[in-house]
């Protein structure tokens, strides 16, 4: 099925623990992502559902697979934990796709590891279905993300708030190296392995800088740019990760570790979805600040590798971090003005227009996704305004916005088309995911399969699935989501 080439497993054993997946009494396939399998270079034969279920619950190891649980540390809600690691996941191996890109294939929910910290290492069905849907939705929305190759039931019960069906997700990532991986070796002052990790990461993700005289500084910059591109894209789509701990931040700039994540329905600057984020550390509006804070933790690790942590190196990294803060603001502003149909000749006052629009959405408690999509219909001045509350704030915004978009010397149809390229119709709405999970718990996966298909074309009107684009009714609103560990 796959040819493995496991470079991470060839690093010293301080980087991981070798672990066998737990036994699953009755593996059953829920979903096999044939499109992704082809992209990874899976061989042409079509395995049976039974074989796929056995492989992707870890009951049958493919030739060349070397299951390992990765170790890392991390700042969790600002507090440092010196050892975390894969407590319910196993990296089964790495594959190189036909384009020469390397990918990790990992099982999530595959049982206990030395890093489980008292947990059972299993995953309930609900979080597996959630991560499958949200990760694939982000991919089709055009964002860097880990992806989902398979979902399977294990045939056993796991116990959380009650007895729940067990399941395993097969996750694909360009790697599972995190900011917390660097923190693990830095905290131990293990400079040899910290250097080995950094050089491995550069070679794997940013090989173009491996011969630079200031490779570590350039590595920090590359990771920073990747993270900023990712998080500004989240924010432009109204996505909230939920737990941006340093152990949940990939140095490849991919969305990773889905738990209490969600797309906003009603727009709120301080929206929080995590049931454990009591003080709003990872709210929508804090994601910018937290990105830079996490990058500062990575910078603190890299200081050790250059001139024994000299003040000069620390100052260079601080200057780089400051420039990354400026870049974050620019990239977010650029994406937001494009959502408003401002396609060229960005001006300083465009940011004020964005702020005016978002304040209106928050005041009127309007749906974030639908509001942008409906705004595109207003590019022509005689359009239907019925979707919006025509308050004084809206009228002020509308006059300025109409003048701004029409002064671009572009056809109205062109502006509308470009807005619809970046403003989706369909997102994996939280209340719909809850309906999918409830049906799945009853053994009905038809909604899961249907929503999976809808989310493959998020920017296209799909009239037969129009119910999936609607905002939740008040009684359907999901206030908080959970990690599922």
N, C-alpha and C positions, 0 to 999 in steps of 0.2 A: 504493500500500500504506500509506504513512505520509505525513503532512504535516509537514515539518520547520520548526522555528523556532529558529535556532541562536544563542542569546544569548552563549554563551561564545566562539564564533568571532568575535564582534563586539568582544571585548576586544582590547587592543593585542597585537601579535604576540610580545611578551616572554612571554606566557602559554602559548605553544604553537608548534609547527612544523607547517606544512601538508605532508602526506605522502600519497602514493598507496599503496593496498594492493598487496602483491606479487602477481605472477601465480601462479595455481594451475592446474596442468596438467589436473586432472580433478576438478572439484568434485563432491561427492556428499553429499546431505543424510542426516544420521543421525536428527535429531529436530527437529521444529518444534513449539513450545509454543503451540498454538492458543488455549488458555485465556488465556495472557498476551497474545497478539497482540490478542485481542478487548478485553481490559482497556485496552490501549494505544490502542484506537480504529482498528485496522487496518480498511481498507475491506472491504466484504463479499465481493468476489470472492476465489476460492480460487486462489492462484498454484500452478503446477505445482511438483513437487519439483525439477525442473531449474532453474526460475527462482529458487526459494528458495535452492538451493545456490549459484547464481551471485551472488545478492545478498548472502548471508551468508558468502561468502568474499571479498567485495570485488571480484568480477570485473565486476559490473554495479552502478553507483551509482544509487540512487534519486534522482529529481528533488529538488533542494534539499539533498542531502547535501554536507557540507563536511568531508572527513576531516582531522582534526588529532590530533597527539600532544601530550599535555599535559606541561608541565615542572613539576617539583617537586623538593624536596630531602628530607632525612629523616635521622633518627637510626636507624641499623641496628645492632641489638644494643648500643645505647648510644653508638655512634660516629657523629659527624655527617658526612654526605656532602653537599657543597654543591649538587650537581646530580645528580638521578636522572632521573625522567620516564618516560613510557610507552615502554619499550624494545621492546615487542612488541604494542602495542595502539594502536588508532585510534578516536577518538570520531567516529562517522559523522554524528551530528546529534542534535538534541533534538526530542522530540515532546510535545505536550500532550494528555493523555488526556481522555475525555469528562467527567471530574469536575474538569478544570482543573488537574491535577497535571502537573508537568514531569518528563520522564525523559530521561536520556542513553541512546543506543544505541551500544554500543562493540563493536568486533571485537577479540578477543584471539588472538594468533598470526598476525597479518596481515602480518608482515615487518618488516624493519629500519626504524628511525627514527633521527633524530640523537641519541637518548638510549639507543641499544642497547648502548653500552659494549662493543663487540666481539662481541656476540651476533648470532645470525641473525634474531632477532625472530619466530621460528616457535614453534609449540607442538606437542608430541607428542600423540597421541590420548589417552593415559592421564589427564593433568591436565585435559583438556577434559571427559572423562566424569566425573571426580571432581567438578569444580566444578559441572557441571550438576546432579548428584545432590545434593550437599551444600547448594548454595544453594537449590534448590527444596525440599529437606527442611526447611531452616530456615524458609522461608516458610510451609510448611504446619504447622509446629510453632508458628507464631505470632510469630516473631522478625523484627525489621527486618533486611533483607538485600538485597543486590543479587540480581537474578534472572537466569535463563537463558532466552533467547528461542529460540535455535537452536544446534545443534551440527552441524558438517559436516566431512567429510574433504576434504583439498586434492588428493589424488592424488599427492603427492610424499613422499619420505622426509626426515626430519630426523634429525640425528645427535647423540645424547647418550652413554649408555653403549654404544650400538649404533645401528643404523639402525631407526627407528621411523616408523610412519605419521604424517604431519602432519595437523593438524586445527585448526579455528578455532571458538571459542565466541563467541556473540553475547550480551553482557552488558547488562543494563538496570539503571540506578541512578538515584536521584533527583538525583545529581550525582557527579562524580569528584573533588570538592575534598577535599583531605586536610589534616591538620595539617602535613604536609610542604610543601604548597603555600604556606602562610604562612611556613614556615621559609625557603623559597627566596628570597622577596623581603626578609625581615628580614635574612638573612645578607648580602645585597648592599646593605643599608641603602637600599633602593629604597622610600622611604616613600610615594611617590606611588602606585605600583602595589600596595603592601601595603594602603593605604587603599582603593584601587579594589577589590581582592579582597575585603576585609572588607565593604564596602558592597554589593558584588554578592552575597556569600554571605548577608548579612542579608536582602536583598530576595528572594533565591530561596528560602531555607529558613525564615527567621524574620521575615516581613514585618511582623508585629504589633509589633516593637520598633524599626522603622526611624526613627521620629520621636522616640524616647526621648532625653532629654538625656544619659543614660549608656548609649547603645546598645552600645558596645563591651564594657562590663562585663556587660551583659545578654546579649550574644551569647556571651560566655565561659560564662556560667551555662547558657544554652540548650544549647550544645554539651556541656557537662559533664553535664547531666541526661540528654541523649540517649545519651551514651557509657555512663553508669552504668546506665541502663535496659537497654542492649544487653548489656553484659558480665555484669551480674548474671543476666540471662536465659541467657546462655551457661553460666554456672557452675551454675545450677539444673538445666540439662539435661545437665551433664557434658561440655560441648563445650570443646575447646581450640583456639584459633585457630592457634597455632604460631609465628607471626612478627608480633607486635604492634609492629612498627617504626612510627615516626610517619608514614611514607609509606603505611602500610597502614591508617590510621585515618581514616575518613570523618567530616567535620564534621556530616553529616546523621545520624550514629548508626546507620549500616547496616553489616552484616557485609560486608567487601570483601577482595579479594585472597586467595582460597583457595589454599593451597599445602599445607604440612605440617599441615593441620587434621585433627581427628578427634574423634569422640565416644568417651569412655572406655568400655571394657568393664569390666574389674576396677577397682574404685575405688582410686585412690592420690592423696593430696594433692599429691604432687610429680611427677605424671605429665607426661612430655614426649613429644611425637611428632616434633618436627622433627629431622631427621638432622643439622642444623648447629647446634642449640642445645645445645652440649656442657656448658654450666654451668647449664642450667635456668632461664635468664632468663624464658622465656615458659611456664613450667610452669603447671599448673592453678591452684595456690595463689598464684602470683605475678601472676595476671591483674588482681587488684584493685590492687596496688601499681603495676603498669605503666600501667594506665588513668590513674591520678592523675599519674604521671610524664609521660606523654604530654600530658596537659592542662596541666601546668606549662610544657611547651615552647610550647604555643599561647599561654599567658598571657605568656610572655616576648616573644613577637612582638607581642601587642596593646599591651604597655606602650609600645612606640615610638610608637603612634598618639595617645597621650593626654599632653598637657603635656610632650612631649619626654622621656618616660620618667621622670617624676618619682617620687620615693620614695613619695609619697602614693598614686599610682596603683598602684605595685608592691605596696604594703601592702594596698590594697583587693583586688587580685587574689589575694594570698596568703591573705587571710581567706576569700575565696570558695572557694579551693582547699581550705582546711581544712574548710569546711562541706560541700564535695563529698565529702570523705573520710568524714565522718559519715553523709552520705546514702547512700554506697555500702554501708556496713555495715547500715544500716536496710533498704535495698531488698533486699539479699541475704538478710538474716534473714527478712524478710517472705515472700519467695518460697520459702525452704527450709521454714519452718514450715507453709506452705500445702501443700507436698508431703507433709508428715506428717499432713495432715488437721486441722490447727489453723486454724480458719476465722474465729474471732472472739475478741475479748478477749485479744490477744497479751500475754504476760507475760515479764518479764526471764528467768525460768528456762527459757523455751522454747528459747533459744539453747543452753543446756546440753544440752537433749534432742537437738537437731540434732547437736551435737558428739559426744555419746555414740553416736548412730546411725552417724555417718560413721566414727568410730574402729572401731566393730564391723565395718562393711563392709570397711574397709581391713585389719584384723587377719585377718578370715576370707577375704579375697580374693574378695569377692562382686561380682557384676555390678551396676553402679550402676543402670541402667535397670530391669532385672528385679526388683531388690530393692524399689524403691519400688512397682512395680506389684503385686508379691506382698504387700507390706505392707498395701495397701488391702483385700486379702481377709481381713485379720486384725482389721478394725474390730470385728467381732462376736467375742466372747471365746471361743466354741467353734469357731473356725475351724481349718483345717488348718495346722499349723506346720511341715510337712515340708520346705519350701523352705529354712528357716533352720537353721543350726547352733545348737542350744539351749545355748550356753555360759552361764556365769555373767553375762558382760557382756550377752548378749542378754536373759536373764531380767530383769536389772535394768532395762534399757531398756524391755522389753515391759510390765512392771508400771506404770512411770511413764507410758508412752505411752498405754496403755489407760485409765488413770485420767484423763489429760489430755483425750483426745478424747471420752470419755464424759461429762465434766463440762460439755460445751458446750450441753447441752439441745437436741441435734439428733438426728434419726433416724440410725441407723447407715447406712442405705442412702444418705441424703443425703451423709454424710461420705465414703463410698466413691465415690459419683459425682463429688464435687468433687475427690477425690484423682486419679481417673482422667482428669479434665479437664486436669490439669497434669503427669501422669506418663505419658509415651507408652508404647505397646507397641513401636512400630517406630521405629528410628533408622537412619541410613545407616551400618551397621556396617562397620568398616574391612576386615574379611576378605571381606565380601560385595562391597564396592567393588572389591577386588582381583580377585575372581572375574569381575566384570563387565568389568574392564579386560582380563584375560587372554582372555576370550571375544571382546571387541572386536578385539583384536590378531589374532585368527583370522578376523575378518570376521563374527562372529556377535554381533548386537546384541539378541537376544531377551531376555537377562538384563537388559540395560540398560533396555529398555522395560518389562519386568515390574517391576523395582525402582522405576522412576519412578512407576508406578501405585500400588504398595504405599505409597510414602512420601507420597502425597496424603492418606492417612487415617491419620495416625500414632497417634491416640488410640483407634482402633477395633480391636476384635479381628477379624482376618481369617484365619479358621481355615485356609483353603486356601493361605495364604502363611505358615504358622506357622514355617517354617524360617528366615524372615528376621528373626524376633525372637530367635532363640537366640544365646547368647554363643558365641564361637569355641572350638573345641577347642584344646588346648595347641599342636598343630602348625599351627593356623590363625592364631594371634595375630600381628598385624602390629606390630612394635616401633617402626618409624619411617616417616614419610612424607616426601615430597620436594616441592620447589617446582615442579619441572618446567620451569624456564626453560632 
